[in-house]
Amino acid sequence: MDMKTVERNPADVGFVPQPKRWAVEQSYGIMVLHRRLVRDHEHRTASSESRVYWAMSDVITRRLSDTTTPTWRDA
């Protein structure tokens, strides 16, 4: 995996979202909606990794089927 540092343009004034960082922050925000990913309950990294895959596959499934599932916010 290649890592590149995104430099801020000195001419920009105020808040300007950076393209790659914005995608990462959005992914973190989506994962927080899944209860088991809010805290680190797992002892093994493989368990945590499987929970992330499970959460993101749920997101992809909902986007493809154009349906919503009830969340704690709907209660």
PQR file with spaces between the fields and no chain letter, atoms N, CA, C, O and H, PARSE charges and radii, in Angstrom:
ATOM       1  N    MET     1       0.846   -1.161    0.000 -0.4000 1.5000
ATOM       2  CA   MET     1       0.000    0.000    0.000 -0.0000 2.0000
ATOM       3  C    MET     1       0.897    1.231    0.000  0.5500 1.7000
ATOM       4  O    MET     1       1.834    1.331    0.792 -0.5500 1.4000
ATOM       5  N    ASP     2       0.606    2.143   -0.874 -0.4000 1.5000
ATOM       6  CA   ASP     2       1.364    3.388   -0.950 -0.0000 2.0000
ATOM       7  C    ASP     2       0.680    4.449   -0.110  0.5500 1.7000
ATOM       8  O    ASP     2      -0.537    4.624   -0.169 -0.5500 1.4000
ATOM       9  H    ASP     2      -0.155    2.061   -1.518  0.4000 1.0000
ATOM      10  N    MET     3       1.470    5.143    0.661 -0.4000 1.5000
ATOM      11  CA   MET     3       0.956    6.241    1.480 -0.0000 2.0000
ATOM      12  C    MET     3       1.507    7.543    0.924  0.5500 1.7000
ATOM      13  O    MET     3       2.708    7.670    0.685 -0.5500 1.4000
ATOM      14  H    MET     3       2.458    5.002    0.709  0.4000 1.0000
ATOM      15  N    LYS     4       0.632    8.497    0.722 -0.4000 1.5000
ATOM      16  CA   LYS     4       1.048    9.806    0.236 -0.0000 2.0000
ATOM      17  C    LYS     4       0.501   10.867    1.177  0.5500 1.7000
ATOM      18  O    LYS     4      -0.639   10.784    1.634 -0.5500 1.4000
ATOM      19  H    LYS     4      -0.343    8.395    0.916  0.4000 1.0000
ATOM      20  N    THR     5       1.311   11.843    1.453 -0.4000 1.5000
ATOM      21  CA   THR     5       0.889   12.946    2.298 -0.0000 2.0000
ATOM      22  C    THR     5       0.187   13.982    1.438  0.5500 1.7000
ATOM      23  O    THR     5       0.709   14.406    0.407 -0.5500 1.4000
ATOM      24  H    THR     5       2.237   11.911    1.082  0.4000 1.0000
ATOM      25  N    VAL     6      -0.995   14.383    1.869 -0.4000 1.5000
ATOM      26  CA   VAL     6      -1.746   15.405    1.148 -0.0000 2.0000
ATOM      27  C    VAL     6      -1.450   16.738    1.815  0.5500 1.7000
ATOM      28  O    VAL     6      -1.783   16.949    2.981 -0.5500 1.4000
ATOM      29  H    VAL     6      -1.419   14.039    2.707  0.4000 1.0000
ATOM      30  N    GLU     7      -0.834   17.618    1.079 -0.4000 1.5000
ATOM      31  CA   GLU     7      -0.485   18.934    1.612 -0.0000 2.0000
ATOM      32  C    GLU     7      -1.636   19.906    1.394  0.5500 1.7000
ATOM      33  O    GLU     7      -2.331   19.854    0.380 -0.5500 1.4000
ATOM      34  H    GLU     7      -0.563   17.447    0.132  0.4000 1.0000
ATOM      35  N    ARG     8      -1.818   20.775    2.347 -0.4000 1.5000
ATOM      36  CA   ARG     8      -2.837   21.811    2.242 -0.0000 2.0000
ATOM      37  C    ARG     8      -2.322   22.928    1.338  0.5500 1.7000
ATOM      38  O    ARG     8      -1.158   23.319    1.423 -0.5500 1.4000
ATOM      39  H    ARG     8      -1.253   20.817    3.171  0.4000 1.0000
ATOM      40  N    ASN     9      -3.186   23.431    0.484 -0.4000 1.5000
ATOM      41  CA   ASN     9      -2.836   24.532   -0.399 -0.0000 2.0000
ATOM      42  C    ASN     9      -2.772   25.817    0.434  0.5500 1.7000
ATOM      43  O    ASN     9      -3.764   26.177    1.069 -0.5500 1.4000
ATOM      44  H    ASN     9      -4.132   23.113    0.415  0.4000 1.0000
ATOM      45  N    PRO    10      -1.640   26.511    0.448 -0.5600 1.5000
ATOM      46  CA   PRO    10      -1.533   27.719    1.277  0.2800 2.0000
ATOM      47  C    PRO    10      -2.481   28.841    0.850  0.5500 1.7000
ATOM      48  O    PRO    10      -2.759   29.743    1.640 -0.5500 1.4000
ATOM      49  N    ALA    11      -2.974   28.797   -0.374 -0.4000 1.5000
ATOM      50  CA   ALA    11      -3.877   29.844   -0.853 -0.0000 2.0000
ATOM      51  C    ALA    11      -5.304   29.654   -0.330  0.5500 1.7000
ATOM      52  O    ALA    11      -6.098   30.594   -0.359 -0.5500 1.4000
ATOM      53  H    ALA    11      -2.747   28.065   -1.016  0.4000 1.0000
ATOM      54  N    ASP    12      -5.638   28.452    0.147 -0.4000 1.5000
ATOM      55  CA   ASP    12      -6.988   28.191    0.648 -0.0000 2.0000
ATOM      56  C    ASP    12      -7.202   28.866    1.994  0.5500 1.7000
ATOM      57  O    ASP    12      -6.321   28.872    2.854 -0.5500 1.4000
ATOM      58  H    ASP    12      -4.993   27.688    0.170  0.4000 1.0000
ATOM      59  N    VAL    13      -8.384   29.429    2.154 -0.4000 1.5000
ATOM      60  CA   VAL    13      -8.742   30.093    3.407 -0.0000 2.0000
ATOM      61  C    VAL    13      -9.927   29.341    4.007  0.5500 1.7000
ATOM      62  O    VAL    13     -10.875   29.008    3.297 -0.5500 1.4000
ATOM      63  H    VAL    13      -9.099   29.424    1.455  0.4000 1.0000
ATOM      64  N    GLY    14      -9.877   29.076    5.303 -0.4000 1.5000
ATOM      65  CA   GLY    14     -10.981   28.388    5.967 -0.0000 2.0000
ATOM      66  C    GLY    14     -10.889   26.884    5.799  0.5500 1.7000
ATOM      67  O    GLY    14      -9.831   26.340    5.481 -0.5500 1.4000
ATOM      68  H    GLY    14      -9.107   29.347    5.880  0.4000 1.0000
ATOM      69  N    PHE    15     -12.020   26.221    6.019 -0.4000 1.5000
ATOM      70  CA   PHE    15     -12.066   24.762    5.944 -0.0000 2.0000
ATOM      71  C    PHE    15     -12.215   24.312    4.503  0.5500 1.7000
ATOM      72  O    PHE    15     -13.149   24.712    3.807 -0.5500 1.4000
ATOM      73  H    PHE    15     -12.879   26.663    6.277  0.4000 1.0000
ATOM      74  N    VAL    16     -11.290   23.480    4.063 -0.4000 1.5000
ATOM      75  CA   VAL    16     -11.352   22.876    2.733 -0.0000 2.0000
ATOM      76  C    VAL    16     -11.098   21.383    2.919  0.5500 1.7000
ATOM      77  O    VAL    16      -9.995   20.998    3.307 -0.5500 1.4000
ATOM      78  H    VAL    16     -10.531   23.155    4.628  0.4000 1.0000
ATOM      79  N    PRO    17     -12.099   20.524    2.650 -0.5600 1.5000
ATOM      80  CA   PRO    17     -11.896   19.091    2.860  0.2800 2.0000
ATOM      81  C    PRO    17     -10.868   18.527    1.889  0.5500 1.7000
ATOM      82  O    PRO    17     -10.856   18.863    0.704 -0.5500 1.4000
ATOM      83  N    GLN    18     -10.013   17.669    2.412 -0.4000 1.5000
ATOM      84  CA   GLN    18      -9.011   17.003    1.587 -0.0000 2.0000
ATOM      85  C    GLN    18      -9.643   15.746    0.998  0.5500 1.7000
ATOM      86  O    GLN    18     -10.368   15.050    1.709 -0.5500 1.4000
ATOM      87  H    GLN    18     -10.022   17.396    3.374  0.4000 1.0000
ATOM      88  N    PRO    19      -9.396   15.427   -0.276 -0.5600 1.5000
ATOM      89  CA   PRO    19     -10.135   14.350   -0.940  0.2800 2.0000
ATOM      90  C    PRO    19      -9.973   12.975   -0.287  0.5500 1.7000
ATOM      91  O    PRO    19     -10.979   12.316   -0.028 -0.5500 1.4000
ATOM      92  N    LYS    20      -8.782   12.530   -0.018 -0.4000 1.5000
ATOM      93  CA   LYS    20      -8.581   11.191    0.541 -0.0000 2.0000
ATOM      94  C    LYS    20      -9.017   11.132    1.999  0.5500 1.7000
ATOM      95  O    LYS    20      -9.639   10.159    2.426 -0.5500 1.4000
ATOM      96  H    LYS    20      -7.964   13.066   -0.228  0.4000 1.0000
ATOM      97  N    ARG    21      -8.701   12.145    2.743 -0.4000 1.5000
ATOM      98  CA   ARG    21      -9.069   12.156    4.157 -0.0000 2.0000
ATOM      99  C    ARG    21     -10.582   12.140    4.326  0.5500 1.7000
ATOM     100  O    ARG    21     -11.098   11.520    5.256 -0.5500 1.4000
ATOM     101  H    ARG    21      -8.196   12.935    2.397  0.4000 1.0000
ATOM     102  N    TRP    22     -11.285   12.808    3.443 -0.4000 1.5000
ATOM     103  CA   TRP    22     -12.736   12.864    3.520 -0.0000 2.0000
ATOM     104  C    TRP    22     -13.329   11.463    3.373  0.5500 1.7000
ATOM     105  O    TRP    22     -14.282   11.121    4.073 -0.5500 1.4000
ATOM     106  H    TRP    22     -10.866   13.312    2.688  0.4000 1.0000
ATOM     107  N    ALA    23     -12.782   10.656    2.478 -0.4000 1.5000
ATOM     108  CA   ALA    23     -13.281    9.292    2.280 -0.0000 2.0000
ATOM     109  C    ALA    23     -13.022    8.434    3.514  0.5500 1.7000
ATOM     110  O    ALA    23     -13.867    7.624    3.893 -0.5500 1.4000
ATOM     111  H    ALA    23     -12.008   10.934    1.909  0.4000 1.0000
ATOM     112  N    VAL    24     -11.875    8.605    4.136 -0.4000 1.5000
ATOM     113  CA   VAL    24     -11.547    7.834    5.337 -0.0000 2.0000
ATOM     114  C    VAL    24     -12.456    8.238    6.489  0.5500 1.7000
ATOM     115  O    VAL    24     -12.968    7.374    7.201 -0.5500 1.4000
ATOM     116  H    VAL    24     -11.189    9.264    3.829  0.4000 1.0000
ATOM     117  N    GLU    25     -12.661    9.522    6.679 -0.4000 1.5000
ATOM     118  CA   GLU    25     -13.531    9.991    7.758 -0.0000 2.0000
ATOM     119  C    GLU    25     -14.968    9.522    7.551  0.5500 1.7000
ATOM     120  O    GLU    25     -15.658    9.192    8.515 -0.5500 1.4000
ATOM     121  H    GLU    25     -12.244   10.223    6.100  0.4000 1.0000
ATOM     122  N    GLN    26     -15.419    9.490    6.308 -0.4000 1.5000
ATOM     123  CA   GLN    26     -16.765    9.011    6.021 -0.0000 2.0000
ATOM     124  C    GLN    26     -16.881    7.527    6.359  0.5500 1.7000
ATOM     125  O    GLN    26     -17.897    7.091    6.899 -0.5500 1.4000
ATOM     126  H    GLN    26     -14.858    9.758    5.525  0.4000 1.0000
ATOM     127  N    SER    27     -15.852    6.755    6.047 -0.4000 1.5000
ATOM     128  CA   SER    27     -15.868    5.326    6.373 -0.0000 2.0000
ATOM     129  C    SER    27     -15.911    5.107    7.879  0.5500 1.7000
ATOM     130  O    SER    27     -16.650    4.247    8.358 -0.5500 1.4000
ATOM     131  H    SER    27     -15.026    7.108    5.609  0.4000 1.0000
ATOM     132  N    TYR    28     -15.129    5.874    8.627 -0.4000 1.5000
ATOM     133  CA   TYR    28     -15.167    5.763   10.089 -0.0000 2.0000
ATOM     134  C    TYR    28     -16.547    6.118   10.627  0.5500 1.7000
ATOM     135  O    TYR    28     -17.047    5.462   11.541 -0.5500 1.4000
ATOM     136  H    TYR    28     -14.529    6.572    8.237  0.4000 1.0000
ATOM     137  N    GLY    29     -17.158    7.141   10.069 -0.4000 1.5000
ATOM     138  CA   GLY    29     -18.491    7.541   10.506 -0.0000 2.0000
ATOM     139  C    GLY    29     -19.528    6.467   10.243  0.5500 1.7000
ATOM     140  O    GLY    29     -20.429    6.265   11.057 -0.5500 1.4000
ATOM     141  H    GLY    29     -16.752    7.673    9.327  0.4000 1.0000
ATOM     142  N    ILE    30     -19.414    5.778    9.124 -0.4000 1.5000
ATOM     143  CA   ILE    30     -20.339    4.696    8.802 -0.0000 2.0000
ATOM     144  C    ILE    30     -20.137    3.528    9.758  0.5500 1.7000
ATOM     145  O    ILE    30     -21.107    2.926   10.219 -0.5500 1.4000
ATOM     146  H    ILE    30     -18.682    5.942    8.463  0.4000 1.0000
ATOM     147  N    MET    31     -18.882    3.205   10.055 -0.4000 1.5000
ATOM     148  CA   MET    31     -18.608    2.063   10.926 -0.0000 2.0000
ATOM     149  C    MET    31     -19.067    2.305   12.356  0.5500 1.7000
ATOM     150  O    MET    31     -19.410    1.354   13.059 -0.5500 1.4000
ATOM     151  H    MET    31     -18.094    3.693    9.680  0.4000 1.0000
ATOM     152  N    VAL    32     -19.080    3.550   12.799 -0.4000 1.5000
ATOM     153  CA   VAL    32     -19.505    3.858   14.162 -0.0000 2.0000
ATOM     154  C    VAL    32     -20.992    3.562   14.350  0.5500 1.7000
ATOM     155  O    VAL    32     -21.439    3.346   15.477 -0.5500 1.4000
ATOM     156  H    VAL    32     -18.801    4.322   12.228  0.4000 1.0000
ATOM     157  N    LEU    33     -21.757    3.549   13.271 -0.4000 1.5000
ATOM     158  CA   LEU    33     -23.178    3.231   13.372 -0.0000 2.0000
ATOM     159  C    LEU    33     -23.414    1.768   13.748  0.5500 1.7000
ATOM     160  O    LEU    33     -24.516    1.409   14.163 -0.5500 1.4000
ATOM     161  H    LEU    33     -21.395    3.724   12.356  0.4000 1.0000
ATOM     162  N    HIS    34     -22.402    0.932   13.610 -0.4000 1.5000
ATOM     163  CA   HIS    34     -22.516   -0.469   14.011 -0.0000 2.0000
ATOM     164  C    HIS    34     -22.012   -0.596   15.443  0.5500 1.7000
ATOM     165  O    HIS    34     -20.873   -0.242   15.749 -0.5500 1.4000
ATOM     166  H    HIS    34     -21.507    1.224   13.273  0.4000 1.0000
ATOM     167  N    ARG    35     -22.864   -1.097   16.299 -0.4000 1.5000
ATOM     168  CA   ARG    35     -22.640   -1.072   17.745 -0.0000 2.0000
ATOM     169  C    ARG    35     -21.342   -1.742   18.175  0.5500 1.7000
ATOM     170  O    ARG    35     -20.651   -1.224   19.052 -0.5500 1.4000
ATOM     171  H    ARG    35     -23.789   -1.383   16.051  0.4000 1.0000
ATOM     172  N    ARG    36     -20.997   -2.869   17.588 -0.4000 1.5000
ATOM     173  CA   ARG    36     -19.812   -3.596   18.039 -0.0000 2.0000
ATOM     174  C    ARG    36     -18.508   -2.904   17.651  0.5500 1.7000
ATOM     175  O    ARG    36     -17.451   -3.249   18.178 -0.5500 1.4000
ATOM     176  H    ARG    36     -21.559   -3.290   16.877  0.4000 1.0000
ATOM     177  N    LEU    37     -18.566   -1.950   16.754 -0.4000 1.5000
ATOM     178  CA   LEU    37     -17.349   -1.269   16.329 -0.0000 2.0000
ATOM     179  C    LEU    37     -17.100    0.031   17.080  0.5500 1.7000
ATOM     180  O    LEU    37     -16.075    0.679   16.870 -0.5500 1.4000
ATOM     181  H    LEU    37     -19.425   -1.670   16.326  0.4000 1.0000
ATOM     182  N    VAL    38     -18.018    0.418   17.947 -0.4000 1.5000
ATOM     183  CA   VAL    38     -17.843    1.662   18.692 -0.0000 2.0000
ATOM     184  C    VAL    38     -16.721    1.515   19.710  0.5500 1.7000
ATOM     185  O    VAL    38     -15.901    2.419   19.870 -0.5500 1.4000
ATOM     186  H    VAL    38     -18.851   -0.108   18.117  0.4000 1.0000
ATOM     187  N    ARG    39     -16.684    0.386   20.393 -0.4000 1.5000
ATOM     188  CA   ARG    39     -15.630    0.107   21.369 -0.0000 2.0000
ATOM     189  C    ARG    39     -14.831   -1.102   20.895  0.5500 1.7000
ATOM     190  O    ARG    39     -15.305   -1.893   20.079 -0.5500 1.4000
ATOM     191  H    ARG    39     -17.350   -0.348   20.263  0.4000 1.0000
ATOM     192  N    ASP    40     -13.643   -1.232   21.405 -0.4000 1.5000
ATOM     193  CA   ASP    40     -12.802   -2.362   21.026 -0.0000 2.0000
ATOM     194  C    ASP    40     -13.025   -3.495   22.019  0.5500 1.7000
ATOM     195  O    ASP    40     -12.315   -3.602   23.018 -0.5500 1.4000
ATOM     196  H    ASP    40     -13.258   -0.590   22.068  0.4000 1.0000
ATOM     197  N    HIS    41     -14.024   -4.346   21.739 -0.4000 1.5000
ATOM     198  CA   HIS    41     -14.359   -5.455   22.624 -0.0000 2.0000
ATOM     199  C    HIS    41     -13.541   -6.706   22.314  0.5500 1.7000
ATOM     200  O    HIS    41     -13.419   -7.588   23.164 -0.5500 1.4000
ATOM     201  H    HIS    41     -14.602   -4.259   20.927  0.4000 1.0000
ATOM     202  N    GLU    42     -12.994   -6.792   21.139 -0.4000 1.5000
ATOM     203  CA   GLU    42     -12.369   -8.029   20.684 -0.0000 2.0000
ATOM     204  C    GLU    42     -10.942   -8.152   21.209  0.5500 1.7000
ATOM     205  O    GLU    42     -10.232   -7.159   21.365 -0.5500 1.4000
ATOM     206  H    GLU    42     -13.093   -6.075   20.449  0.4000 1.0000
ATOM     207  N    HIS    43     -10.543   -9.383   21.476 -0.4000 1.5000
ATOM     208  CA   HIS    43      -9.187   -9.649   21.950 -0.0000 2.0000
ATOM     209  C    HIS    43      -8.234   -9.943   20.793  0.5500 1.7000
ATOM     210  O    HIS    43      -7.030   -9.706   20.892 -0.5500 1.4000
ATOM     211  H    HIS    43     -11.120  -10.190   21.349  0.4000 1.0000
ATOM     212  N    ARG    44      -8.778  -10.453   19.712 -0.4000 1.5000
ATOM     213  CA   ARG    44      -7.936  -10.790   18.564 -0.0000 2.0000
ATOM     214  C    ARG    44      -8.197   -9.807   17.429  0.5500 1.7000
ATOM     215  O    ARG    44      -9.328   -9.369   17.220 -0.5500 1.4000
ATOM     216  H    ARG    44      -9.756  -10.645   19.631  0.4000 1.0000
ATOM     217  N    THR    45      -7.151   -9.470   16.708 -0.4000 1.5000
ATOM     218  CA   THR    45      -7.315   -8.537   15.589 -0.0000 2.0000
ATOM     219  C    THR    45      -8.141   -9.158   14.468  0.5500 1.7000
ATOM     220  O    THR    45      -8.821   -8.442   13.733 -0.5500 1.4000
ATOM     221  H    THR    45      -6.232   -9.826   16.877  0.4000 1.0000
ATOM     222  N    ALA    46      -8.091  -10.477   14.330 -0.4000 1.5000
ATOM     223  CA   ALA    46      -8.886  -11.138   13.290 -0.0000 2.0000
ATOM     224  C    ALA    46     -10.379  -10.957   13.554  0.5500 1.7000
ATOM     225  O    ALA    46     -11.160  -10.813   12.613 -0.5500 1.4000
ATOM     226  H    ALA    46      -7.539  -11.059   14.927  0.4000 1.0000
ATOM     227  N    SER    47     -10.778  -10.963   14.816 -0.4000 1.5000
ATOM     228  CA   SER    47     -12.188  -10.750   15.155 -0.0000 2.0000
ATOM     229  C    SER    47     -12.614   -9.328   14.816  0.5500 1.7000
ATOM     230  O    SER    47     -13.694   -9.111   14.265 -0.5500 1.4000
ATOM     231  H    SER    47     -10.144  -11.080   15.580  0.4000 1.0000
ATOM     232  N    SER    48     -11.767   -8.368   15.145 -0.4000 1.5000
ATOM     233  CA   SER    48     -12.081   -6.975   14.819 -0.0000 2.0000
ATOM     234  C    SER    48     -12.156   -6.769   13.314  0.5500 1.7000
ATOM     235  O    SER    48     -13.035   -6.067   12.814 -0.5500 1.4000
ATOM     236  H    SER    48     -10.890   -8.545   15.592  0.4000 1.0000
ATOM     237  N    GLU    49     -11.232   -7.384   12.603 -0.4000 1.5000
ATOM     238  CA   GLU    49     -11.226   -7.257   11.149 -0.0000 2.0000
ATOM     239  C    GLU    49     -12.489   -7.851   10.540  0.5500 1.7000
ATOM     240  O    GLU    49     -13.056   -7.283    9.607 -0.5500 1.4000
ATOM     241  H    GLU    49     -10.518   -7.955   13.009  0.4000 1.0000
ATOM     242  N    SER    50     -12.929   -8.990   11.062 -0.4000 1.5000
ATOM     243  CA   SER    50     -14.144   -9.606   10.528 -0.0000 2.0000
ATOM     244  C    SER    50     -15.367   -8.731   10.805  0.5500 1.7000
ATOM     245  O    SER    50     -16.285   -8.684    9.987 -0.5500 1.4000
ATOM     246  H    SER    50     -12.468   -9.451   11.820  0.4000 1.0000
ATOM     247  N    ARG    51     -15.392   -8.041   11.938 -0.4000 1.5000
ATOM     248  CA   ARG    51     -16.507   -7.132   12.241 -0.0000 2.0000
ATOM     249  C    ARG    51     -16.534   -5.954   11.271  0.5500 1.7000
ATOM     250  O    ARG    51     -17.607   -5.505   10.869 -0.5500 1.4000
ATOM     251  H    ARG    51     -14.646   -8.079   12.603  0.4000 1.0000
ATOM     252  N    VAL    52     -15.365   -5.455   10.897 -0.4000 1.5000
ATOM     253  CA   VAL    52     -15.305   -4.355    9.932 -0.0000 2.0000
ATOM     254  C    VAL    52     -15.816   -4.829    8.576  0.5500 1.7000
ATOM     255  O    VAL    52     -16.582   -4.122    7.921 -0.5500 1.4000
ATOM     256  H    VAL    52     -14.493   -5.819   11.224  0.4000 1.0000
ATOM     257  N    TYR    53     -15.397   -6.022    8.149 -0.4000 1.5000
ATOM     258  CA   TYR    53     -15.893   -6.570    6.885 -0.0000 2.0000
ATOM     259  C    TYR    53     -17.406   -6.756    6.929  0.5500 1.7000
ATOM     260  O    TYR    53     -18.101   -6.460    5.957 -0.5500 1.4000
ATOM     261  H    TYR    53     -14.774   -6.596    8.681  0.4000 1.0000
ATOM     262  N    TRP    54     -17.908   -7.243    8.047 -0.4000 1.5000
ATOM     263  CA   TRP    54     -19.347   -7.455    8.210 -0.0000 2.0000
ATOM     264  C    TRP    54     -20.100   -6.123    8.111  0.5500 1.7000
ATOM     265  O    TRP    54     -21.123   -6.035    7.432 -0.5500 1.4000
ATOM     266  H    TRP    54     -17.344   -7.484    8.837  0.4000 1.0000
ATOM     267  N    ALA    55     -19.600   -5.109    8.777 -0.4000 1.5000
ATOM     268  CA   ALA    55     -20.264   -3.805    8.764 -0.0000 2.0000
ATOM     269  C    ALA    55     -20.245   -3.193    7.364  0.5500 1.7000
ATOM     270  O    ALA    55     -21.259   -2.666    6.905 -0.5500 1.4000
ATOM     271  H    ALA    55     -18.769   -5.180    9.328  0.4000 1.0000
ATOM     272  N    MET    56     -19.111   -3.259    6.691 -0.4000 1.5000
ATOM     273  CA   MET    56     -19.030   -2.648    5.368 -0.0000 2.0000
ATOM     274  C    MET    56     -19.822   -3.443    4.329  0.5500 1.7000
ATOM     275  O    MET    56     -20.346   -2.860    3.380 -0.5500 1.4000
ATOM     276  H    MET    56     -18.288   -3.687    7.064  0.4000 1.0000
ATOM     277  N    SER    57     -19.918   -4.767    4.495 -0.4000 1.5000
ATOM     278  CA   SER    57     -20.763   -5.537    3.574 -0.0000 2.0000
ATOM     279  C    SER    57     -22.233   -5.185    3.790  0.5500 1.7000
ATOM     280  O    SER    57     -23.018   -5.195    2.842 -0.5500 1.4000
ATOM     281  H    SER    57     -19.493   -5.241    5.266  0.4000 1.0000
ATOM     282  N    ASP    58     -22.609   -4.875    5.023 -0.4000 1.5000
ATOM     283  CA   ASP    58     -23.972   -4.409    5.291 -0.0000 2.0000
ATOM     284  C    ASP    58     -24.236   -3.084    4.587  0.5500 1.7000
ATOM     285  O    ASP    58     -25.307   -2.881    4.016 -0.5500 1.4000
ATOM     286  H    ASP    58     -21.972   -4.867    5.794  0.4000 1.0000
ATOM     287  N    VAL    59     -23.265   -2.192    4.630 -0.4000 1.5000
ATOM     288  CA   VAL    59     -23.409   -0.892    3.965 -0.0000 2.0000
ATOM     289  C    VAL    59     -23.549   -1.076    2.456  0.5500 1.7000
ATOM     290  O    VAL    59     -24.412   -0.460    1.829 -0.5500 1.4000
ATOM     291  H    VAL    59     -22.395   -2.357    5.094  0.4000 1.0000
ATOM     292  N    ILE    60     -22.711   -1.912    1.883 -0.4000 1.5000
ATOM     293  CA   ILE    60     -22.762   -2.150    0.435 -0.0000 2.0000
ATOM     294  C    ILE    60     -24.097   -2.778    0.043  0.5500 1.7000
ATOM     295  O    ILE    60     -24.692   -2.398   -0.966 -0.5500 1.4000
ATOM     296  H    ILE    60     -22.010   -2.412    2.392  0.4000 1.0000
ATOM     297  N    THR    61     -24.568   -3.738    0.841 -0.4000 1.5000
ATOM     298  CA   THR    61     -25.849   -4.388    0.552 -0.0000 2.0000
ATOM     299  C    THR    61     -26.995   -3.391    0.596  0.5500 1.7000
ATOM     300  O    THR    61     -27.874   -3.412   -0.266 -0.5500 1.4000
ATOM     301  H    THR    61     -24.085   -4.047    1.660  0.4000 1.0000
ATOM     302  N    ARG    62     -26.989   -2.517    1.596 -0.4000 1.5000
ATOM     303  CA   ARG    62     -28.057   -1.519    1.685 -0.0000 2.0000
ATOM     304  C    ARG    62     -28.006   -0.544    0.515  0.5500 1.7000
ATOM     305  O    ARG    62     -29.048   -0.128    0.007 -0.5500 1.4000
ATOM     306  H    ARG    62     -26.275   -2.500    2.296  0.4000 1.0000
ATOM     307  N    ARG    63     -26.812   -0.183    0.088 -0.4000 1.5000
ATOM     308  CA   ARG    63     -26.704    0.746   -1.045 -0.0000 2.0000
ATOM     309  C    ARG    63     -27.161    0.096   -2.345  0.5500 1.7000
ATOM     310  O    ARG    63     -27.814    0.741   -3.165 -0.5500 1.4000
ATOM     311  H    ARG    63     -25.966   -0.521    0.500  0.4000 1.0000
ATOM     312  N    LEU    64     -26.822   -1.177   -2.537 -0.4000 1.5000
ATOM     313  CA   LEU    64     -27.212   -1.863   -3.769 -0.0000 2.0000
ATOM     314  C    LEU    64     -28.706   -2.153   -3.820  0.5500 1.7000
ATOM     315  O    LEU    64     -29.316   -2.074   -4.886 -0.5500 1.4000
ATOM     316  H    LEU    64     -26.292   -1.700   -1.870  0.4000 1.0000
ATOM     317  N    SER    65     -29.301   -2.486   -2.680 -0.4000 1.5000
ATOM     318  CA   SER    65     -30.723   -2.824   -2.664 -0.0000 2.0000
ATOM     319  C    SER    65     -31.612   -1.602   -2.478  0.5500 1.7000
ATOM     320  O    SER    65     -32.833   -1.696   -2.604 -0.5500 1.4000
ATOM     321  H    SER    65     -28.807   -2.550   -1.814  0.4000 1.0000
ATOM     322  N    ASP    66     -31.009   -0.464   -2.182 -0.4000 1.5000
ATOM     323  CA   ASP    66     -31.738    0.793   -1.995 -0.0000 2.0000
ATOM     324  C    ASP    66     -32.793    0.667   -0.896  0.5500 1.7000
ATOM     325  O    ASP    66     -33.899    1.192   -1.020 -0.5500 1.4000
ATOM     326  H    ASP    66     -30.017   -0.388   -2.080  0.4000 1.0000
ATOM     327  N    THR    67     -32.438   -0.031    0.169 -0.4000 1.5000
ATOM     328  CA   THR    67     -33.329   -0.163    1.320 -0.0000 2.0000
ATOM     329  C    THR    67     -32.623    0.356    2.564  0.5500 1.7000
ATOM     330  O    THR    67     -31.405    0.533    2.582 -0.5500 1.4000
ATOM     331  H    THR    67     -31.539   -0.457    0.269  0.4000 1.0000
ATOM     332  N    THR    68     -33.401    0.590    3.581 -0.4000 1.5000
ATOM     333  CA   THR    68     -32.826    1.011    4.845 -0.0000 2.0000
ATOM     334  C    THR    68     -33.186   -0.009    5.910  0.5500 1.7000
ATOM     335  O    THR    68     -34.209   -0.688    5.819 -0.5500 1.4000
ATOM     336  H    THR    68     -34.391    0.446    3.567  0.4000 1.0000
ATOM     337  N    THR    69     -32.354   -0.104    6.898 -0.4000 1.5000
ATOM     338  CA   THR    69     -32.632   -0.985    8.023 -0.0000 2.0000
ATOM     339  C    THR    69     -32.872   -0.123    9.247  0.5500 1.7000
ATOM     340  O    THR    69     -32.294    0.958    9.364 -0.5500 1.4000
ATOM     341  H    THR    69     -31.523    0.448    6.972  0.4000 1.0000
ATOM     342  N    PRO    70     -33.711   -0.581   10.158 -0.5600 1.5000
ATOM     343  CA   PRO    70     -33.953    0.212   11.361  0.2800 2.0000
ATOM     344  C    PRO    70     -32.681    0.329   12.198  0.5500 1.7000
ATOM     345  O    PRO    70     -31.951   -0.646   12.376 -0.5500 1.4000
ATOM     346  N    THR    71     -32.434    1.499   12.693 -0.4000 1.5000
ATOM     347  CA   THR    71     -31.272    1.731   13.537 -0.0000 2.0000
ATOM     348  C    THR    71     -31.741    2.226   14.889  0.5500 1.7000
ATOM     349  O    THR    71     -32.937    2.425   15.102 -0.5500 1.4000
ATOM     350  H    THR    71     -33.027    2.291   12.549  0.4000 1.0000
ATOM     351  N    TRP    72     -30.823    2.423   15.784 -0.4000 1.5000
ATOM     352  CA   TRP    72     -31.173    2.926   17.108 -0.0000 2.0000
ATOM     353  C    TRP    72     -31.722    4.341   17.036  0.5500 1.7000
ATOM     354  O    TRP    72     -32.421    4.782   17.948 -0.5500 1.4000
ATOM     355  H    TRP    72     -29.851    2.261   15.610  0.4000 1.0000
ATOM     356  N    ARG    73     -31.414    5.055   15.964 -0.4000 1.5000
ATOM     357  CA   ARG    73     -31.926    6.420   15.815 -0.0000 2.0000
ATOM     358  C    ARG    73     -33.406    6.436   15.464  0.5500 1.7000
ATOM     359  O    ARG    73     -34.105    7.408   15.748 -0.5500 1.4000
ATOM     360  H    ARG    73     -30.846    4.697   15.223  0.4000 1.0000
ATOM     361  N    ASP    74     -33.890    5.346   14.838 -0.4000 1.5000
ATOM     362  CA   ASP    74     -35.297    5.280   14.440 -0.0000 2.0000
ATOM     363  C    ASP    74     -36.215    4.941   15.607  0.5500 1.7000
ATOM     364  O    ASP    74     -37.428    5.132   15.519 -0.5500 1.4000
ATOM     365  H    ASP    74     -33.322    4.556   14.607  0.4000 1.0000
ATOM     366  N    ALA    75     -35.652    4.444   16.688 -0.4000 1.5000
ATOM     367  CA   ALA    75     -36.478    3.993   17.821 -0.0000 2.0000
ATOM     368  C    ALA    75     -37.078    5.145   18.580  0.5500 1.7000
ATOM     369  O    ALA    75     -37.796    4.934   19.557 -0.5500 1.4000
ATOM     370  H    ALA    75     -34.667    4.288   16.760  0.4000 1.0000
